[in-house]
Amino acid sequence: MPAKKSKKKKPNTIPQPPASDWRTTDQDEIHRRVQRASDEKHAIKNLDPAHPVFSILRVQSPSSMIY
């Protein structure tokens, strides 16, 4: 039985302009935020459990900022 080759998943990256280039479009900024949200681990807490869907949520970023 031949050994199976494992396929490496490509990282889910969105093309972005260089960080040193300040001339970005709104779409570039949206891509940066989407990429950051997928890369970083955020803690989400429902502050009003009586309403599980449309509720008040607290989001804490890895840098401990609370939104």
C-alpha positions as a printed Julia matrix, in Angstrom:
67×3 Matrix{Float64}:
   0.0    0.0    0.0
   1.61   3.3   -1.05
   2.02   5.99   1.58
  -0.38   8.91   1.31
   1.11  12.28   0.7
  -0.26  14.85   3.07
  -1.3   18.08   1.46
  -0.18  21.15   3.3
  -2.88  23.74   3.64
  -2.0   27.1    2.26
  -2.39  29.83   4.83
  -5.56  31.81   4.29
  -3.88  35.07   3.39
  -5.32  38.09   1.68
  -2.99  40.11  -0.55
  -2.07  43.37   1.11
   0.02  46.37   0.13
   3.34  46.85   1.94
   3.01  48.11   5.51
   5.17  51.11   4.66
   2.76  52.24   1.92
   0.21  54.65   3.45
  -1.76  54.95   0.19
  -4.32  52.24   0.83
  -7.89  51.92  -0.36
 -10.87  51.2    1.84
 -10.85  47.66   0.47
  -7.19  47.26   1.54
  -8.11  48.29   5.07
 -11.03  45.86   5.12
  -8.7   43.07   3.98
  -6.26  43.92   6.79
  -9.02  43.75   9.39
 -10.38  40.47   8.03
  -6.88  38.97   8.04
  -6.23  40.19  11.58
  -9.53  38.74  12.79
  -8.71  35.35  11.3
  -5.12  35.32  12.63
  -5.69  36.53  16.19
  -7.59  34.83  18.95
 -10.27  37.1   20.45
 -12.27  36.33  23.58
 -16.01  36.96  23.21
 -18.38  37.08  26.18
 -22.14  37.55  26.11
 -22.97  40.16  28.77
 -26.73  39.56  28.54
 -27.32  35.77  28.36
 -31.09  36.27  28.28
 -30.63  37.29  24.63
 -28.2   34.81  23.06
 -28.25  36.21  19.51
 -29.03  39.93  19.54
 -27.2   40.82  22.7
 -24.49  42.92  24.28
 -21.11  41.33  23.69
 -17.66  42.08  25.04
 -14.72  41.31  22.77
 -11.21  41.22  24.18
  -8.27  41.33  21.79
  -4.97  39.51  22.38
  -3.48  42.87  23.46
  -6.12  42.98  26.27
  -8.1   45.82  24.69
 -11.83  45.48  25.43
 -14.49  46.51  22.95
